[in-house]
Amino acid sequence: MEMRNLGRSGLQVSLVGLGCNNFGMLELEASRKVVHRALDLGVTLFDTADVYGNRGGSEDQLGVMLGSRRKDIVLATKFGMPMDDSGAKSGASRRYIFAAVEASLKRLQTDWIDLYQVHRPDDKTPIDETLSALDDLVRQGKVRYIGCSNFAAWQVADSQWTSRDRRLNSFVSAQDEYSLVVRDIERELIPALEAHGVGLLPFFPLASGLLTGKYQHGAEPPAGTRFTLMKRLADRYMTEINWKIVAALEAFCAARGHSLLELAFSWLASRPQIASVIAGATRPEQIEANVKAVGWKLSTDDIAEVDRLTRKA
């Protein structure tokens, strides 16, 4: 497994990461099989959030499953999404951050979190308050590095400037959606990340399954798949322009003896700002496929052709 530094930090993570959003909804033993296979294959980045698994379930399962292997991984979690129906347990204020980290540490059964991420911007809390609280957690040893998720380019720049001005620990990573069919962040966010030395952790690298090859244009999604269970995702990704792109990419892959899944992962791996490609899994075989998929080393001509095929008006 290839290891990469996360941004300009000294934190190294595996090129393929495990998204743990399914844990807490899967049975414990099913989750355990996925975790153990990931560890066997050299996956070191395990990314979860306090809200995953019906508010706490994912962290609870990870705390039970990791045991002595906790020290072998980079454990990343997030805070900020509502942890109750009222919305009182949410946000990025100092008061809430200190409560949220203690709750996550308890569920994860660990003394420290390797990467603690703001799940989304909190427009009710000044960024200097959030960064100051996170800096305190780093100095206390409860958190090793901090990151953000779903921040706009200007919010990343503002956060990094504030950290430097106040001499606080700064974000080393940003987690945002990025795939062959969702490339909006290339316009502003990626240049901002590059300018400030922030590593990118893309989520939904397979566009919620569209880039796996298991869906067919004009056919009903297979029973039990994400597009069947969540119509909003099907409506978002199964558009005519996306189907056109998928068809072109499948022809590109077939001509080179590779799969669409391999292209989806290897194309992301070719982007210099990306440290790890995070993908969820419900079965060990999916982890195996993801790890294998990053092995295709795309040439400069290949990348240029993919850019042409995925260009949207």
N, C-alpha and C positions, 0 to 999 in steps of 0.2 A: 504494500500500500504506500503510495506517495504521500509524503507529509509536506505541508506548506505553512509558512508563517501567516498569522492572521494580521493583515495590514502591516504596519511598521512595528508591531509588538513582537515580543519574543515567544509568544504563545504559538505552538505548532499544533496543527489539527490534520486529521486524515482528509484526503481529497474527496472521499465519499463520507458523508455524515449520515447519521440516523435520526430522522424526524420521529419524535415519540408522541405525536398527536393522537395516535390510535390506542395507546396504552390507557388503561382505565375503562375503555369500552370493550377491549378484548378480555377474554379470561386470562387469569394470571399465568397459567402454564403456556398458553399460546404466546403471550408477550415474552415469557422467559426464553422460549425457543428462538425468537427473533433476536433478542439481546445476546444470547450465547453465540449464535451464528455470526452476528456482527463482530463480536469480540474475537472469534476465531479467525475472521477474515482481515483483521487489522483495523477495523473501524474504531476510531478513538473519540470522535465528536458525537455526543448524544445531546440532542436539542429538544427541550420540552418547554412547558410554560405552566404557571400555577393554574391557569384556567382550563388546560387540556384534561380530557377524561372526566367531563362533568364536574369541573372545579375541584381539582386536587387529585383525581384518580391516577393520572399519568405519573405525577411525582410520587404518589404513594407506592405504585407498583415498582418504579425504579428503585426506590429506597429498599424495598424488599428483595429485589432481584440482584442488585449489584454486589452487595456483600463486600468481600475482600477485594473484588475487582474495581471498587470505586476509585482507588488510587491509580488505576491504569488508564483512566479515560479523562477526557475534557468534558465536564458536565456543565451544560448551558441551560439556563432557564430564563423565564421572562416574568414580568409583573406589569400591572397597569390595567388590564382588562377587568371588567366587573366580576367580583367573586361572590356577589350576592345580588338578589333581585332588585334591591333598592338603589344600587350603584354607590353606596357608601364605601364599600371596600373596593376601591379602584383609584386610578390616577397615579401621579408621580410626585406627590408632596412628601416632605421629610417625614411627617407623621405616618403616612401610609407606607412609605418605603421601609421604615424600620419594623413595622408590623408584618409586612409582606415577606421580608427576607427571613424573619424568624419562623414564620409558618412554612415557608419552602424548605428551610434547613431541617425542620422537624419531619416533614413528610419525606424528604429525600434521605433522611437518616445520615446526614453528613455534617461536618463542621465547617465546610467551605463550599462555595460555588465558584467554579472556574470562570464562567462568563455570565454576568447578570445583565439582562437586557430590558430596556424600556420597550414594552410591547407596542405602544403607539404614543404619539405626542399627547401631552396633557395641556390643553390651552388655558386651563385655570391656574396652572402653577408656573412661575417663572423658571426658566431653564437653569439659572444659577442655583436655585434652591434644590432642584433635582440633582444636579451635578455635585453640589456640596455634600448632600446626603450620601450619594454613591461613593464619593471620595472618602468619607468617614468609614464606610463599610470596608473599603480596600485597606485603609490604614489599620482597621481592627482585625484584619485577616479573615473576615467572613466572606469576602469576595476578592477574587484575584484580578479580574479584568471586567470592564463594562462595555456595553454595546447598546445600539438602538435598533428599532425596527419600524418600518413604515413612516420614516421621517422624510419630509421634502428636502430637496437639495439645500434650500436656504436655511432650513432648521439644522441640518448637519453642519453647515458652515458656521452658523451662529453658536452652536454647541461647542465646536472646536475652538472658536475664538474666545468664548467665555472660559473654557478650561485653561487656555494659555494665560488669559488676562488674570484669572484668579489663582493660578498655579494649582489647579486641581487635576486629578486623573481624568483623562479624556476617553471618549469612545474609541475602541480599536476596531469595531465591526459595525456593519449595518446589515440588517436582514430584510430583504425585499423580494417581491415576486419578479422573476426573470426567467424567460424561456425562449425557445425559438419562435413562439407566436405572441409573446408578451415582451416587447423590447422598449417600452416607453421610457424606462429609467436611463437609457443611453443618452437621451437629450440633455438632461441636467444633472441627475443624481450621480451617475458614474463619474463624470468629470469632477464633481465636487468631492467624491470619495478619493479619487486619484490625487487631487490637489492637497487633501488633508491627511493622506496616508491611512485611510480607513479601509479595512478589508470588507469584501462583499460575500455574504452568505445567502445565495438565492434559494427561495422556497418556491414550491410548485414548479420544479424543473420540468415536469412532464405535463404541465397544463392540466392538472387534475385527471390525468390518464389519457388525454387526447393524443399524446405523443408516444403511447405505448404500442399502438398498432392494433389494440383490441376492439376499437370502435370503427364502424364502417359508415361511410356517407350514405344517407338514405335509409339506413337500417335502424331498427330500434336498439338502444343500448342493451347489452346482455343483462339478464336479471341479477340483481344484487350488486351491480356496479355503482360507482359514485354518481354517474349521470342519471341512473334510474332513481336512486334514493334522494338526490338533491337536484331538483329541476332548475334551480337558479344557476347552478354550475353548468348544466347542459345548455341552457340558454346563452350563457356567457361565452362558452368556448366553442360550441358546435355551430359556428357561423359559416356562411358561404366562403368568405375570404380565408378563414382558417382551414376549411376543407381543401381549398385550392392550394394553400401552402403545404398542407400535409401530403397531398397527392404528389406535388413536385418533389418534396423531400424524400418520399418513399421511392420514387424513381431514381433520385440521386443516390440513395443508399443501395438499392438493388444493383445499380451499375458498378458499385464498388465492393459488393459482397458483404455489406453490413446491414444492421437493422436500424429502424427508426429510433429505438430505445438507445442504441449505442451512439447515434448521432446526437441525441438530445443531451446526453451526459458529456460526451467528448467535446462537443461544441462549447458547452459551459466551461469545461476544464481548460479549454484553450484561451479563455479570457484572462488577461493578466491580473485583474483585480480580484478574481475569485479565489478564495482559500479552500472552500469545501462546498460540495454540492449536497444539500440536505434533501433527503427523500424519505418518506414514511414507508412502512412495510407492515403487513399483517401476517406474512409467512416467511420462513427462512429462505425459500427459493427466490423471493423478490430481492432480498439483500444480496444474494449471490449474483443475480442478474445485474444489479446496480453496480456492484464492484467490478464486474467484468466489463461493463459498458464504457468505463472511462479509458479503456486500453487503446482506443483508436486515436492515433496521432494524426490530426488533420494537417494537411499541407496549407501553405499560404493560398494556393489556388483554390483548394477545397473551401476554405473559409470565405474567400471572396465570392465563390459561387453560392454558398449558403446565404450570404448576405443578400445577394441578388434575388434568390428564390423566396426569401422571407420578407422582402421589402413591401410595406403596405403604403397605399396612396395616402 
